[in-house]
Amino acid sequence: MINNTSSDFRTGDIPAWEDFLKCFPNNWREIAVASQVLKGQRKDKEPDKLMRLLMLHLLCGYSLRETSTIAAEAGIASLSDVALLKRLRKSCDMFKRLCAEMFGEVRNGEDFTDYHVRLIDGTIIKEPGRFGTQWRIHYSFSLSDMTCDSFKLTKTEGPGTGEGLEQFEVKPNDVMLGDRGFSRFNCFNHVAAGGGYSCVRWNSSSLPLYNEDGSAFDIQRFFKAHPIEGMCGEANVFIHGSAPGETLPCRVCIVRKNDESAARARRTMYKGAIRRQKTPSQLALLTCDFIVIITTLPPDVFSLKKVLELYRLRWQVELVFKRFKSIARIGALPKYTDSSAKAWLYGKMFVALLIERLSSHLGAFSPWRAVACSGGAQKFVERIQGIVSCRNTVGDASD
């Protein structure tokens, strides 16, 4: 039974839901009104009620029908699952603008204004049910205007469904930032053919590096020439395709990690190797000591320092993507229409950004002021879900 008495969710005189809303952008209600998400509604036109409904669906993971039922029992709003779906579809612009507000601190520097910097990533989602179809979301996030500028759904099996930069249209001066999964010659070649540039984390097993004469580039010697934490270096290299004479000039840019980060990377590598029943190569273990970037960006515009700064921007947003893909729990995609799919995607991104902000301000967040979140990130999210769905989770704070 859902308890909808507000006294159960208070610390002092401040409702927990109101504390939760304090982590939203200050002008979120104005954004909701300006985006016309409330237009045409016959009742429950308050932005707060609409947001709580959407958070029940997006943050707590309830289906549209479950959300409708819980909202009615808790006295939040009374509407059908069909009406809720319509509101979700109309919320696309609102969530896009809220994400832009939350991402406000991550902007292109003035040095990058002539280039369209795009973060490329992908994730797998599954339709509801035991035998639900698996889908792959390919998405591109533009750093210049803080919007998802490309969104594509494919199956996870079959030709043309794999994760790669080939999934995206590339225009001149596009800068495609990607992780190790995009470290393949075909990805670089596709971007170069469109007049763009690549900046990708290096995968030693999928992208060999060569000198201009075709001999193998001695990356281990290059690493050993940078023995001190924080040391940076770059070198001109070439990557080869499968066809004869298919080559691209690139730069390899490195910065040596601190001992703690390097040890953490090695532990992760060993765990993966055990799972796959393989032994990590000496090169792979040595690579754990560095951040290694392969880029085709012009050196006269993007110095070594600028390349590393640019990829650092990607890593900052990658932290959000990690929330987006795991803690935010991407599950069943409302893929019936393009509008609902995009609204859902933006809404999930906003949820991930909220969780990121909340986790960094836990000490000031009611009802757990001065209470450490000993249960980890997942437990923290469950507590937030308790507030949103009107479940009393305050008692768990000291568990």
C-alpha positions, -999 to +999 in steps of 0.1 A: +000+000+000+014+034-009+015+059+019+008+094+005+010+114+037+036+141+034+046+139+070+064+107+064+087+123+040+098+154+059+129+165+078+118+195+099+093+214+078+109+208+044+093+181+022+118+157+007+103+163-028+109+200-024+146+193-016+148+171-047+134+199-068+161+223-055+186+203-075+168+212-107+178+242-127+164+273-110+143+282-140+129+248-147+093+258-143+097+287-167+113+262-192+084+239-188+059+267-195+079+281-224+083+247-241+045+244-241+045+210-225+015+220-204-005+234-234-038+216-241-040+199-207-075+201-192-064+194-156-032+189-135-015+218-154+010+225-126+046+220-137+054+202-104+027+176-109+038+169-145+075+166-134+067+142-107+047+120-132+076+120-156+101+112-129+080+082-118+083+069-153+119+079-162+137+077-128+118+049-111+114+028-142+077+022-139+057+015-170+032+041-182+003+021-167+021+016-134+030+053-133-007+062-139-018+039-111+008+050-085+001+087-093-036+083-087-031+063-054-006+089-041-029+118-050-004+133-075-026+133-106-054+113-122-048+103-158-046+073-181-015+057-194-024+070-229-026+106-216+007+101-199+023+089-231+011+121-249+026+142-222+059+124-225+059+130-262+054+167-257+082+169-231+110+164-256+119+201-260+116+207-222+140+180-213+164+191-241+165+226-226+168+213-191+198+192-202+214+222-217+210+241-184+225+212-165+254+209-190+260+247-189+294+243-173+307+221-201+312+243-231+334+245-261+364+268-256+369+297-278+397+278-296+371+252-308+344+276-322+352+268-358+347+231-352+316+211-344+326+189-315+305+158-312+305+131-285+297+097-299+285+068-279+261+039-280+243+015-257+221-016-259+185-016-247+159-044-245+122-044-252+099-055-223+093-092-218+114-123-215+119-125-253+120-088-260+141-077-290+175-060-283+182-027-299+212-005-301+210+033-296+236+052-315+237+088-304+258+119-310+259+147-285+269+182-297+291+201-272+286+234-289+248+237-283+244+208-257+220+188-278+217+153-290+222+161-327+219+125-340+199+096-327+196+062-344+181+028-335+193-004-350+191-041-341+221-056-323+227-082-350+231-081-387+249-060-413+252-023-405+242-026-368+276-025-351+288+004-330+309+027-351+314+062-364+300+049-397+266+052-382+267+090-384+267+115-412+299+135-410+302+171-423+333+193-428+350+203-395+330+178-374+352+165-346+341+131-335+351+121-300+348+084-291+360+058-267+380+026-275+350+010-292+356+034-321+393+027-324+392+011-359+405+022-392+371+022-409+358+047-383+387+071-389+384+066-427+346+073-427+351+106-408+380+117-430+359+110-461+333+134-448+358+162-441+358+157-404+383+148-377+386+120-352+398+120-316+395+085-302+409+066-272+433+040-285+427+003-284+460-015-289+443-047-301+423-032-329+444-003-342+481-010-349+502+020-354+529+024-381+557+047-392+556+064-426+578+037-442+552+010-431+572-004-402+555-009-368+556+022-346+575+013-313+548+025-289+565+008-259+596+028-264+575+059-267+558+051-234+591+045-216+603+079-227+576+094-204+583+078-170+569+105-147+533+111-138+517+139-158+543+138-186+528+143-221+540+135-255+529+131-291+542+115-323+532+113-359+519+078-369+499+061-397+470+037-395+463+011-422+432-003-437+427-038-452+431-026-488+466-021-503+478+015-499+449+024-476+465+046-450+457+077-429+482+100-411+474+105-374+490+117-342+493+096-310+489+118-279+497+105-244+497+116-208+510+094-180+485+086-153+492+087-116+499+054-098+464+050-084+446+054-117+471+031-135+466+004-108+428+007-111+430+003-149+452-028-145+427-044-120+399-038-144+419-053-173+427-084-152+391-089-143+381-088-179+409-111-189+398-137-163+362-135-175+373-141-211+399-166-201+428-147-217+461-133-205+466-096-210+495-087-233+525-068-221+515-039-243+480-038-229+493-037-193+518-010-202+490+010-219+471+011-185+497+036-173+486+062-199+457+079-215+464+074-252+445+094-279+447+089-316+436+120-336+436+134-371+431+169-358+455+195-375+485+202-352+486+239-362+452+244-346+450+216-320+483+214-301+490+184-278+476+203-249+444+212-267+439+176-278+441+164-243+419+192-230+393+183-257+393+146-247+390+157-211+357+173-220+346+140-234+356+123-202+336+147-181+304+139-201+314+102-202+307+103-164+272+113-172+269+087-199+279+061-173+250+072-152+228+073-183+235+037-192+237+020-158+222+038-128+195+056-149+185+021-160+178+023-197+152-004-201+121-006-223+123+020-251+089+037-260+098+034-296+064+036-311+070+071-325+102+091-330+089+118-308+083+095-278+117+079-283+135+112-283+116+126-253+124+094-234+161+097-243+163+134-233+144+126-201+168+098-192+197+121-198+182+147-175+177+120-148+214+110-152+225+146-148+203+150-117+218+119-101+253+132-108+244+166-091+227+149-062+255+125-055+279+154-053+257+173-028+246+144-007+255+161+026+230+189+020+202+167+007+172+161+030+162+137+045+197+124+049+216+155+060+250+146+075+243+109+067+268+091+045+255+071+016+272+038+027+252+017+003+269+031-028+254+047-059+227+022-065+214+025-029+215+063-033+194+061-064+169+038-047+164+064-020+157+091-045+133+068-062+116+063-028+110+101-026+096+103-061+073+074-058+061+083-023+077+054-005+091+060+029+129+054+026+141+077+053+144+048+077+170+032+055+194+060+059+213+045+088+213+009+075 
